[in-house]
Amino acid sequence: MQAIVNRRQFLTTAGLSALVLATRTDLLADAAKKSGLKIGYSGITWGGKDEQAIKDLSSLGYKGIQLRANTFAPYKTKPSELKALLDQHQLKLAMFSSGNVEVDPAKFDSTVDLHVAHASFVKALGGSAFQMTNSLRKSGQAPTTEELKKLAKVMNEIGKQTADMGVQATYHNHMKQWGETPEEVDILVQEMNPKYVKLLLDIAHYKQGGGDPAKAVVQYKDVLHTLHLKDTKSPVPEKPDDPKAYKFVELGQGNVDVPAVFAALEKIKFKGWGVVELDGVPDPNKTPLQCAQINKDYITKTLNFPL
């Protein structure tokens, strides 16, 4: 008798869970019809083979791409060639990875000049925004509030100069950097001048850092410019006893509640790019193109959200 009751409870619970998921998906589908969210994809998975990334992503129907600073050197004197390639494959430059921001006063001018040069490159490619990160977290040492304020001050100056060019500077939260935890991100956001620097919220890094990305979407709605739509798995099979070990995986394969993020974006009526990002191929038997297809299927079939 107890087994029958437990089975009934299981079936009831399973049925309710399926109903909730179906209802949630239907709501997302309705939201997609009127959403301002645009889906792009980062070329980082191709490991520097950006021309191939452009061709692959176009073939899958993505409308935007994020390129990295590695494209600057080969194309800085001929950005029109890269723009022509993007135009040929009907891809917009959704975001540009501009790289590191230093706080050392001796590196202030060179840091600002680097990002301003990248912003000029972005404009030539038909883009309108770039992201800044930092590599200032040493040996796991958390930054002080004053250190975070110094970082925000430099980013504000960069953003002030690029704003004059019509190019938006954004800050990208990141594990193993200043801005790893929600508390650090909040200090940075409070210190960023919203006229000059907006937030690029990476939902996987934010989750891994201990935060709730769906709540962050609502919390930072006034400064939210772009998202990295990304998933992370932790713990990982190869290190089951290490709670800090993680790996980035395709959407729906990890710990991030991606549907909740999409629901939060609809709640705030977000209009901007959500860039799918996968730092590397999680399974060596897959290709970047196959991973991009898996991510597309999750967005378009599981979430019923069109590209």
N, C-alpha and C positions, 0 to 999 in steps of 0.2 A: 504493500500500500504506500509506504514511504517513497519507494522508487517511482511509483506512478505520480505522486504529488511533485517530487523533484523534477520529473520529466515535464509535467505540466508547467511548473514554474519556469523551467528552462525555455520551453517553447514560447511561453508568454513573454518572457524577457527578451528572447531572440526576436520575436515578432515585433515587439515595441521598438527595439533597437533598429530593426530594418525600416520600420515606419518612420522613425525619427530621421534616419539617414535619407530616406526617400523624400521626406518633406523638406529637409534641409537642402537637398539637391535641387528640388523643384523651385524653391525660393531663390537659390543661386541662379538658376536658369532664367527665371523671370527678371532678376536683377541684371543679368548680363545683357538683356535686350536694351536696357536704358543706361547701362553703366558707362562711366567715362574712363574706366581702367583699360589701358592698352597693354598688350602682352608683347614683350621683347625677349631676347635670349642673349646670354653672354657668350662671347667667343673663347673664353678662358679654357673651356674643356678641350679645345683643339690644340692647346699647347704651343701657340705661336703661329699655327698654320691658318692665318686669318682669312686668306682668300678662299680656302676650302670651307671654313666656317660660314662665310658669306653665302657660298653656293649651296651648302647643305641646309642652312636655315631658311633660305629662300624657297628651296624645294619642298620644305615642310609647311610653308605658308605663314611663317612668322613675319611680322611687320617691322620689327625693330631689332637692332643688335647693339650690344655693348662691346666696344673695342678697348684695348689696353694701351698703355704708354709704349709698348714695344713697337707699335705701328708708327710712332712719331719719327724715329730716326730714318727709316727708309722712305717715308712719304712727306717729310716736313717741307721739302723744296718742291714737291709735286703733289699737293693734296688733291688737286683736281682729278688725278688718276684714280685715287682711292674713292673719291666721291662718285666718279663715273661708274666704278664697280658696284658701289652701293645702289646707285640709281638703276643700273642695269638689272639688278636683282630685286628691285623694289623694296629696299630696306632703308629705314630711317636710322640715324645714329641716336639711339635712345639714351645712351650714357657713355662716358669716356672715363677710364680708370687713370687718374692723373698721378697716383702714387703718394709718396711719403711727404709728411709735413714735419719739419724740424722745429724745435723750440730754442735751440742754441742761438743766442744773439749773433754770434759770428757767422751763422748760416742764414740769417734772416733774409738778406737781399737775394741770395742765390735761390732760396726756397720760393720766395714770392715770384721771382723772375721765371723759374721753371714752370710753375702752375699758370702764370699769365701766358707764357708761350704755348702751353698745352691748350689753353682756352682759345687762343687765336686759331690753333689747328682745328679745334672742335667747330668753331664758327665756319671755317673753310669747308668742312665736311658736311655742313648743313645741320649740325647739332646745336644744342642750346644748354648743355649741362655737363659737368664733370664731377667726379667724386674724389675726395681726399681721404687717405688713411694715414696711419703712422706706425712706426716700428719701435716705439719708445719704451715698451714694457720689457725690462731686462730681468732675467732669472725669475720671472713670475711676480716681481715686485709691483704691488699696486701703486698707482700714482696718488699724490696728495691733491687736495682741492686746488691748491695754488698752482700745481703743475698743470692740471686740467685747464685752469683759467689761462695759463700761458699759451697752451695749445689753441684754445678758442680765440685768443687775441691774434695769433698769427693767421688763423683761418679767416678771421674777420677782415684782415687787411688784404688777403688774397681775394676774397669775395668782393671787397669794395672795388678793387681794380678790375676784376673780370665783369662786374656788373655794368661798368661803363662800356663794355664791349657787347653787352646783351647776352652774356653767358653766365648761367647760374652755378655757383659753387655749392657743393653738398658735402656733408660729412657722413662717412660710412662707418657705422659701429662694427667692431671686429674682435674676435677672440685673440688673446695673446698680444693685445695692443692696449693703449690707453683708450678706454671706452669699451671694455670687455663686459662689465656688469651693468645692470639697469641703473644702479646708483651713479656710476661714472658717466653713463650716457646722459642722465638727467642733468648732472652738473654742466656738462658740455653744452647741452641744448639751452640751458638757462643763460649761459655765457655767450652763446652765439648770437650775433646781431641778425635777426630774421630778415632784415633788408638785404643782407649780403650772403648769408649761409643758411641753407636748408638742410633737412635730414634725409639721408638715404637709409631707410630702415632695412637691415638685413635680418629677416625673420628667423633664420637658422642660427646665426651668431647670437642674436638676442635671446633665443630659447636656450642655447647652450650656455650662455652667460648667466642664466638663472631667471630670465624674464618671461613674461607672457606677451608674445608679439601682437596678439589680437587686441589686448588692452593698450599696448603701446600705440597702435594705429589710432585709437580714439584719443589717447592722452596727448599725442603730438600732432593732431590733425591740422593745427594751424601752421606747422612748419614742415609737414611731411611733403616731400617732393617726389620721391621715387622709392620703390621697394625692390629688394632682391627676394624673389620668390624661390625659396630654397628649403631643403630638408636636411636634418641631421639625425644620425642614429647613435645612441649611447645608452648602455655600454655596447661595445662591439664584440663579436664572437671571439676574435683572437685575443681579447683582453677582458674577459668577463668579470674579473674582480677589480677592475680599475674604473671607478665611477667617473673619472675625468676624461677617459678615452672616448673619442668620438670620430665619426667619419661622415662626410657629406654624401648623401644618396639622392636618388630621384624623388620627386614629389610623391608623397603618399607612402614612402618606404621607411620613414623615420618617426621621430617623436613630435614634430611640429604639427599643430592642429591647423592645417592649411584651410579647410573650409571655414573655420572660425575667423581666420584672417580675411578671407574674401567677404564674409558677412560683415565684418567690421568696416571694410572699405566701402561697402554699399551703404552702411549706416551713416558714414561721414560724407557720402557722395563724392568720393575721391575721383579726381580726374588727373591722370598722369600715367607714367609707365610702371608696370610691374615687370621687372627683368628676371626671367628664370636663370638661375646660376647654378652650375655644378663645377666645382674647382677642378676635378679630374674624374676620369671614368672609374666608378667604384668597383666594377667587375672587369678584370683584364680581358675577359672574353667578349666584351662589348666594345662598340665604337662610339665616338662622340655623337655621330648621327643617330645611332640606335637609342642612346640615352635621351637625345632631344625628342625622338619619337615617343619614348615612354612618358616624358614630361608633357608632351602635347596631348597624348591620350588621357592622361590624368586630368588635365585642365578641360579638355573638350568633351570627354566622355564621362568621367567621374563627377566633375563639377558642372558639366553642361555649359561651360563658358567658352565662347568662340574666340579664336585667335583674331 
